[in-house]
């Protein structure tokens, strides 16, 4: 049985991929990007346009950069909230009688 290789994406298909990526991608200053909606992916766009996932990945890398995990949020990190929650946890552990936790105190980045 001969394996059929996927058909090469047409210019029109690549333009459609670009248009969909422009709507779905958020870019960062370090030449990386992520999908704005967790439901979006290279695979979903590939299915919609009728191309391979590799074609979408290639267009995305060329135009927007490498994909980072959706959990990344470098511009909106609330360090005060993290510090507050961390210190509350330390306090709760102290109240519950867990000793030797002073070394876990939140240290601010210099």
PyMOL commands that set and color helices and strands:
alter all, ss='L'
color gray80, all
select helices_A, chain A and resi 11-24+42-49+53-64+79-95+102-104
alter helices_A, ss='H'
color red, helices_A
select strands_A, chain A and resi 25-27+32-35+66-67
alter strands_A, ss='S'
color yellow, strands_A
deselect
rebuild
show_as cartoon
